[in-house]
């Protein structure tokens, strides 16, 4: 069962991707890395998506 967030989440909407990558947070780093991977290797992601659809 997910634990509730202990407080307000920070507003990161004004930051660009370069600034977000500089924040030391393991979950945020993983999300950003996934976004970068999609941009740098879009054909691989699309191929994996097409392969999973039955």
HTML snippet that shows the backbone in 3Dmol.js (N, CA, C, O; Angstrom):
<script src="https://3Dmol.org/build/3Dmol-min.js"></script>
<div id="view" style="width:600px;height:400px;position:relative"></div>
<script>
const pdb = `
ATOM      1  N   UNK A   1       0.846  -1.174   0.000  1.00  0.00           N
ATOM      2  CA  UNK A   1       0.000   0.000   0.000  1.00  0.00           C
ATOM      3  C   UNK A   1       0.895   1.242   0.000  1.00  0.00           C
ATOM      4  O   UNK A   1       1.813   1.339   0.814  1.00  0.00           O
ATOM      5  N   UNK A   2       0.634   2.197  -0.910  1.00  0.00           N
ATOM      6  CA  UNK A   2       1.462   3.400  -0.965  1.00  0.00           C
ATOM      7  C   UNK A   2       1.327   4.235   0.297  1.00  0.00           C
ATOM      8  O   UNK A   2       0.247   4.340   0.879  1.00  0.00           O
ATOM      9  N   UNK A   3       2.426   4.819   0.704  1.00  0.00           N
ATOM     10  CA  UNK A   3       2.401   5.704   1.860  1.00  0.00           C
ATOM     11  C   UNK A   3       2.027   7.109   1.409  1.00  0.00           C
ATOM     12  O   UNK A   3       2.425   7.532   0.323  1.00  0.00           O
ATOM     13  N   UNK A   4       1.277   7.833   2.214  1.00  0.00           N
ATOM     14  CA  UNK A   4       0.934   9.208   1.840  1.00  0.00           C
ATOM     15  C   UNK A   4       2.175  10.100   1.866  1.00  0.00           C
ATOM     16  O   UNK A   4       3.111   9.862   2.628  1.00  0.00           O
ATOM     17  N   UNK A   5       2.164  11.113   1.034  1.00  0.00           N
ATOM     18  CA  UNK A   5       3.264  12.072   0.992  1.00  0.00           C
ATOM     19  C   UNK A   5       3.260  12.877   2.289  1.00  0.00           C
ATOM     20  O   UNK A   5       2.206  13.360   2.703  1.00  0.00           O
ATOM     21  N   UNK A   6       4.423  13.034   2.941  1.00  0.00           N
ATOM     22  CA  UNK A   6       4.450  13.729   4.224  1.00  0.00           C
ATOM     23  C   UNK A   6       4.215  15.236   4.133  1.00  0.00           C
ATOM     24  O   UNK A   6       4.017  15.882   5.162  1.00  0.00           O
ATOM     25  N   UNK A   7       4.232  15.802   2.955  1.00  0.00           N
ATOM     26  CA  UNK A   7       4.032  17.242   2.835  1.00  0.00           C
ATOM     27  C   UNK A   7       3.711  17.631   1.411  1.00  0.00           C
ATOM     28  O   UNK A   7       3.450  16.778   0.562  1.00  0.00           O
ATOM     29  N   UNK A   8       3.732  18.912   1.158  1.00  0.00           N
ATOM     30  CA  UNK A   8       3.468  19.422  -0.179  1.00  0.00           C
ATOM     31  C   UNK A   8       4.622  19.076  -1.110  1.00  0.00           C
ATOM     32  O   UNK A   8       5.789  19.113  -0.720  1.00  0.00           O
ATOM     33  N   UNK A   9       4.278  18.743  -2.331  1.00  0.00           N
ATOM     34  CA  UNK A   9       5.308  18.524  -3.340  1.00  0.00           C
ATOM     35  C   UNK A   9       5.779  19.879  -3.857  1.00  0.00           C
ATOM     36  O   UNK A   9       4.983  20.811  -3.977  1.00  0.00           O
ATOM     37  N   UNK A  10       7.072  19.992  -4.164  1.00  0.00           N
ATOM     38  CA  UNK A  10       7.559  21.277  -4.677  1.00  0.00           C
ATOM     39  C   UNK A  10       7.032  21.527  -6.091  1.00  0.00           C
ATOM     40  O   UNK A  10       6.805  20.584  -6.849  1.00  0.00           O
ATOM     41  N   UNK A  11       6.841  22.783  -6.437  1.00  0.00           N
ATOM     42  CA  UNK A  11       6.397  23.155  -7.778  1.00  0.00           C
ATOM     43  C   UNK A  11       7.623  23.208  -8.683  1.00  0.00           C
ATOM     44  O   UNK A  11       8.438  24.125  -8.583  1.00  0.00           O
ATOM     45  N   UNK A  12       7.748  22.228  -9.560  1.00  0.00           N
ATOM     46  CA  UNK A  12       8.885  22.147 -10.467  1.00  0.00           C
ATOM     47  C   UNK A  12       8.521  22.576 -11.883  1.00  0.00           C
ATOM     48  O   UNK A  12       9.318  22.403 -12.806  1.00  0.00           O
ATOM     49  N   UNK A  13       7.329  23.131 -12.064  1.00  0.00           N
ATOM     50  CA  UNK A  13       6.849  23.450 -13.412  1.00  0.00           C
ATOM     51  C   UNK A  13       7.657  24.548 -14.092  1.00  0.00           C
ATOM     52  O   UNK A  13       7.637  24.642 -15.319  1.00  0.00           O
ATOM     53  N   UNK A  14       8.356  25.366 -13.347  1.00  0.00           N
ATOM     54  CA  UNK A  14       9.146  26.444 -13.946  1.00  0.00           C
ATOM     55  C   UNK A  14      10.554  26.039 -14.331  1.00  0.00           C
ATOM     56  O   UNK A  14      11.298  26.853 -14.878  1.00  0.00           O
ATOM     57  N   UNK A  15      10.938  24.800 -14.059  1.00  0.00           N
ATOM     58  CA  UNK A  15      12.296  24.347 -14.350  1.00  0.00           C
ATOM     59  C   UNK A  15      12.364  23.659 -15.711  1.00  0.00           C
ATOM     60  O   UNK A  15      11.414  23.000 -16.134  1.00  0.00           O
ATOM     61  N   UNK A  16      13.493  23.819 -16.385  1.00  0.00           N
ATOM     62  CA  UNK A  16      13.685  23.090 -17.633  1.00  0.00           C
ATOM     63  C   UNK A  16      14.343  21.738 -17.323  1.00  0.00           C
ATOM     64  O   UNK A  16      14.698  21.468 -16.176  1.00  0.00           O
ATOM     65  N   UNK A  17      14.504  20.894 -18.346  1.00  0.00           N
ATOM     66  CA  UNK A  17      15.054  19.551 -18.118  1.00  0.00           C
ATOM     67  C   UNK A  17      16.477  19.597 -17.575  1.00  0.00           C
ATOM     68  O   UNK A  17      16.848  18.758 -16.754  1.00  0.00           O
ATOM     69  N   UNK A  18      17.267  20.546 -18.012  1.00  0.00           N
ATOM     70  CA  UNK A  18      18.643  20.648 -17.505  1.00  0.00           C
ATOM     71  C   UNK A  18      18.641  20.919 -16.004  1.00  0.00           C
ATOM     72  O   UNK A  18      19.431  20.335 -15.262  1.00  0.00           O
ATOM     73  N   UNK A  19      17.756  21.801 -15.562  1.00  0.00           N
ATOM     74  CA  UNK A  19      17.667  22.099 -14.126  1.00  0.00           C
ATOM     75  C   UNK A  19      17.125  20.897 -13.356  1.00  0.00           C
ATOM     76  O   UNK A  19      17.593  20.598 -12.258  1.00  0.00           O
ATOM     77  N   UNK A  20      16.143  20.211 -13.929  1.00  0.00           N
ATOM     78  CA  UNK A  20      15.586  19.030 -13.261  1.00  0.00           C
ATOM     79  C   UNK A  20      16.636  17.932 -13.100  1.00  0.00           C
ATOM     80  O   UNK A  20      16.664  17.242 -12.081  1.00  0.00           O
ATOM     81  N   UNK A  21      17.494  17.770 -14.097  1.00  0.00           N
ATOM     82  CA  UNK A  21      18.537  16.738 -14.005  1.00  0.00           C
ATOM     83  C   UNK A  21      19.526  17.041 -12.897  1.00  0.00           C
ATOM     84  O   UNK A  21      20.195  16.134 -12.402  1.00  0.00           O
ATOM     85  N   UNK A  22      19.631  18.304 -12.498  1.00  0.00           N
ATOM     86  CA  UNK A  22      20.561  18.691 -11.441  1.00  0.00           C
ATOM     87  C   UNK A  22      20.038  18.431 -10.036  1.00  0.00           C
ATOM     88  O   UNK A  22      20.787  18.543  -9.066  1.00  0.00           O
ATOM     89  N   UNK A  23      18.756  18.085  -9.916  1.00  0.00           N
ATOM     90  CA  UNK A  23      18.179  17.810  -8.596  1.00  0.00           C
ATOM     91  C   UNK A  23      18.533  16.381  -8.197  1.00  0.00           C
ATOM     92  O   UNK A  23      18.323  15.441  -8.965  1.00  0.00           O
ATOM     93  N   UNK A  24      19.064  16.230  -7.007  1.00  0.00           N
ATOM     94  CA  UNK A  24      19.497  14.919  -6.522  1.00  0.00           C
ATOM     95  C   UNK A  24      18.322  14.195  -5.859  1.00  0.00           C
ATOM     96  O   UNK A  24      18.108  14.305  -4.651  1.00  0.00           O
ATOM     97  N   UNK A  25      17.568  13.457  -6.670  1.00  0.00           N
ATOM     98  CA  UNK A  25      16.441  12.681  -6.166  1.00  0.00           C
ATOM     99  C   UNK A  25      16.351  11.407  -6.996  1.00  0.00           C
ATOM    100  O   UNK A  25      16.250  11.496  -8.220  1.00  0.00           O
ATOM    101  N   UNK A  26      16.384  10.230  -6.387  1.00  0.00           N
ATOM    102  CA  UNK A  26      16.465   8.982  -7.152  1.00  0.00           C
ATOM    103  C   UNK A  26      15.281   8.725  -8.082  1.00  0.00           C
ATOM    104  O   UNK A  26      15.477   8.244  -9.198  1.00  0.00           O
ATOM    105  N   UNK A  27      14.072   9.030  -7.655  1.00  0.00           N
ATOM    106  CA  UNK A  27      12.902   8.780  -8.503  1.00  0.00           C
ATOM    107  C   UNK A  27      12.872   9.774  -9.658  1.00  0.00           C
ATOM    108  O   UNK A  27      12.633   9.393 -10.804  1.00  0.00           O
ATOM    109  N   UNK A  28      13.113  11.038  -9.358  1.00  0.00           N
ATOM    110  CA  UNK A  28      13.142  12.050 -10.404  1.00  0.00           C
ATOM    111  C   UNK A  28      14.237  11.748 -11.417  1.00  0.00           C
ATOM    112  O   UNK A  28      14.025  11.903 -12.620  1.00  0.00           O
ATOM    113  N   UNK A  29      15.396  11.322 -10.952  1.00  0.00           N
ATOM    114  CA  UNK A  29      16.495  10.973 -11.855  1.00  0.00           C
ATOM    115  C   UNK A  29      16.095   9.833 -12.785  1.00  0.00           C
ATOM    116  O   UNK A  29      16.437   9.860 -13.968  1.00  0.00           O
ATOM    117  N   UNK A  30      15.388   8.845 -12.281  1.00  0.00           N
ATOM    118  CA  UNK A  30      14.952   7.714 -13.101  1.00  0.00           C
ATOM    119  C   UNK A  30      13.920   8.152 -14.142  1.00  0.00           C
ATOM    120  O   UNK A  30      13.967   7.710 -15.289  1.00  0.00           O
ATOM    121  N   UNK A  31      12.993   9.017 -13.740  1.00  0.00           N
ATOM    122  CA  UNK A  31      11.981   9.518 -14.677  1.00  0.00           C
ATOM    123  C   UNK A  31      12.635  10.340 -15.782  1.00  0.00           C
ATOM    124  O   UNK A  31      12.318  10.165 -16.959  1.00  0.00           O
ATOM    125  N   UNK A  32      13.538  11.227 -15.413  1.00  0.00           N
ATOM    126  CA  UNK A  32      14.234  12.059 -16.398  1.00  0.00           C
ATOM    127  C   UNK A  32      15.046  11.181 -17.339  1.00  0.00           C
ATOM    128  O   UNK A  32      15.053  11.413 -18.548  1.00  0.00           O
ATOM    129  N   UNK A  33      15.726  10.182 -16.806  1.00  0.00           N
ATOM    130  CA  UNK A  33      16.522   9.281 -17.648  1.00  0.00           C
ATOM    131  C   UNK A  33      15.626   8.549 -18.646  1.00  0.00           C
ATOM    132  O   UNK A  33      16.021   8.360 -19.796  1.00  0.00           O
ATOM    133  N   UNK A  34      14.435   8.138 -18.231  1.00  0.00           N
ATOM    134  CA  UNK A  34      13.497   7.500 -19.141  1.00  0.00           C
ATOM    135  C   UNK A  34      13.048   8.441 -20.236  1.00  0.00           C
ATOM    136  O   UNK A  34      12.892   8.030 -21.386  1.00  0.00           O
ATOM    137  N   UNK A  35      12.837   9.705 -19.889  1.00  0.00           N
ATOM    138  CA  UNK A  35      12.442  10.699 -20.892  1.00  0.00           C
ATOM    139  C   UNK A  35      13.568  10.926 -21.899  1.00  0.00           C
ATOM    140  O   UNK A  35      13.326  11.011 -23.103  1.00  0.00           O
ATOM    141  N   UNK A  36      14.788  11.022 -21.402  1.00  0.00           N
ATOM    142  CA  UNK A  36      15.942  11.210 -22.288  1.00  0.00           C
ATOM    143  C   UNK A  36      16.100  10.006 -23.198  1.00  0.00           C
ATOM    144  O   UNK A  36      16.394  10.162 -24.384  1.00  0.00           O
ATOM    145  N   UNK A  37      15.911   8.813 -22.666  1.00  0.00           N
ATOM    146  CA  UNK A  37      16.027   7.582 -23.457  1.00  0.00           C
ATOM    147  C   UNK A  37      15.004   7.573 -24.595  1.00  0.00           C
ATOM    148  O   UNK A  37      15.324   7.174 -25.715  1.00  0.00           O
ATOM    149  N   UNK A  38      13.795   8.007 -24.313  1.00  0.00           N
ATOM    150  CA  UNK A  38      12.757   8.052 -25.353  1.00  0.00           C
ATOM    151  C   UNK A  38      13.108   9.019 -26.464  1.00  0.00           C
ATOM    152  O   UNK A  38      12.814   8.769 -27.633  1.00  0.00           O
ATOM    153  N   UNK A  39      13.740  10.127 -26.096  1.00  0.00           N
ATOM    154  CA  UNK A  39      14.102  11.131 -27.103  1.00  0.00           C
ATOM    155  C   UNK A  39      15.305  10.672 -27.922  1.00  0.00           C
ATOM    156  O   UNK A  39      15.350  10.878 -29.135  1.00  0.00           O
ATOM    157  N   UNK A  40      16.276  10.054 -27.261  1.00  0.00           N
ATOM    158  CA  UNK A  40      17.498   9.672 -27.963  1.00  0.00           C
ATOM    159  C   UNK A  40      17.365   8.368 -28.732  1.00  0.00           C
ATOM    160  O   UNK A  40      18.144   8.130 -29.655  1.00  0.00           O
ATOM    161  N   UNK A  41      16.407   7.513 -28.386  1.00  0.00           N
ATOM    162  CA  UNK A  41      16.208   6.231 -29.069  1.00  0.00           C
ATOM    163  C   UNK A  41      14.722   5.989 -29.346  1.00  0.00           C
ATOM    164  O   UNK A  41      14.170   4.990 -28.885  1.00  0.00           O
ATOM    165  N   UNK A  42      14.062   6.890 -30.094  1.00  0.00           N
ATOM    166  CA  UNK A  42      12.609   6.749 -30.277  1.00  0.00           C
ATOM    167  C   UNK A  42      12.216   5.490 -31.047  1.00  0.00           C
ATOM    168  O   UNK A  42      11.171   4.907 -30.757  1.00  0.00           O
ATOM    169  N   UNK A  43      13.010   5.056 -32.009  1.00  0.00           N
ATOM    170  CA  UNK A  43      12.640   3.873 -32.796  1.00  0.00           C
ATOM    171  C   UNK A  43      12.621   2.628 -31.921  1.00  0.00           C
ATOM    172  O   UNK A  43      11.760   1.766 -32.096  1.00  0.00           O
ATOM    173  N   UNK A  44      13.548   2.521 -30.990  1.00  0.00           N
ATOM    174  CA  UNK A  44      13.602   1.357 -30.102  1.00  0.00           C
ATOM    175  C   UNK A  44      12.370   1.317 -29.201  1.00  0.00           C
ATOM    176  O   UNK A  44      11.798   0.251 -28.976  1.00  0.00           O
ATOM    177  N   UNK A  45      11.968   2.462 -28.693  1.00  0.00           N
ATOM    178  CA  UNK A  45      10.790   2.528 -27.818  1.00  0.00           C
ATOM    179  C   UNK A  45       9.545   2.162 -28.624  1.00  0.00           C
ATOM    180  O   UNK A  45       8.711   1.388 -28.154  1.00  0.00           O
ATOM    181  N   UNK A  46       9.410   2.711 -29.835  1.00  0.00           N
ATOM    182  CA  UNK A  46       8.254   2.420 -30.671  1.00  0.00           C
ATOM    183  C   UNK A  46       8.207   0.929 -31.031  1.00  0.00           C
ATOM    184  O   UNK A  46       7.139   0.317 -31.026  1.00  0.00           O
ATOM    185  N   UNK A  47       9.358   0.359 -31.340  1.00  0.00           N
ATOM    186  CA  UNK A  47       9.420  -1.057 -31.672  1.00  0.00           C
ATOM    187  C   UNK A  47       8.986  -1.912 -30.471  1.00  0.00           C
ATOM    188  O   UNK A  47       8.250  -2.885 -30.638  1.00  0.00           O
ATOM    189  N   UNK A  48       9.432  -1.558 -29.287  1.00  0.00           N
ATOM    190  CA  UNK A  48       9.052  -2.304 -28.084  1.00  0.00           C
ATOM    191  C   UNK A  48       7.556  -2.167 -27.836  1.00  0.00           C
ATOM    192  O   UNK A  48       6.911  -3.125 -27.412  1.00  0.00           O
ATOM    193  N   UNK A  49       6.999  -0.994 -28.095  1.00  0.00           N
ATOM    194  CA  UNK A  49       5.564  -0.797 -27.925  1.00  0.00           C
ATOM    195  C   UNK A  49       4.784  -1.647 -28.935  1.00  0.00           C
ATOM    196  O   UNK A  49       3.827  -2.335 -28.576  1.00  0.00           O
ATOM    197  N   UNK A  50       5.204  -1.589 -30.189  1.00  0.00           N
ATOM    198  CA  UNK A  50       4.514  -2.374 -31.233  1.00  0.00           C
ATOM    199  C   UNK A  50       4.596  -3.869 -30.948  1.00  0.00           C
ATOM    200  O   UNK A  50       3.642  -4.600 -31.219  1.00  0.00           O
ATOM    201  N   UNK A  51       5.704  -4.329 -30.414  1.00  0.00           N
ATOM    202  CA  UNK A  51       5.884  -5.746 -30.117  1.00  0.00           C
ATOM    203  C   UNK A  51       4.983  -6.191 -28.982  1.00  0.00           C
ATOM    204  O   UNK A  51       4.584  -7.354 -28.928  1.00  0.00           O
ATOM    205  N   UNK A  52       4.661  -5.292 -28.082  1.00  0.00           N
ATOM    206  CA  UNK A  52       3.839  -5.646 -26.928  1.00  0.00           C
ATOM    207  C   UNK A  52       2.356  -5.620 -27.199  1.00  0.00           C
ATOM    208  O   UNK A  52       1.578  -6.158 -26.411  1.00  0.00           O
ATOM    209  N   UNK A  53       1.945  -5.013 -28.287  1.00  0.00           N
ATOM    210  CA  UNK A  53       0.526  -4.917 -28.617  1.00  0.00           C
ATOM    211  C   UNK A  53       0.115  -6.163 -29.379  1.00  0.00           C
ATOM    212  O   UNK A  53       0.707  -6.508 -30.402  1.00  0.00           O
ATOM    213  N   UNK A  54      -0.900  -6.828 -28.869  1.00  0.00           N
ATOM    214  CA  UNK A  54      -1.343  -8.055 -29.546  1.00  0.00           C
ATOM    215  C   UNK A  54      -2.775  -7.961 -29.981  1.00  0.00           C
ATOM    216  O   UNK A  54      -3.305  -8.906 -30.566  1.00  0.00           O
TER     217      UNK A  54
END
`;
const viewer = $3Dmol.createViewer("view");
viewer.addModel(pdb, "pdb");
viewer.setStyle({}, {cartoon: {color: "spectrum"}});
viewer.zoomTo();
viewer.render();
</script>
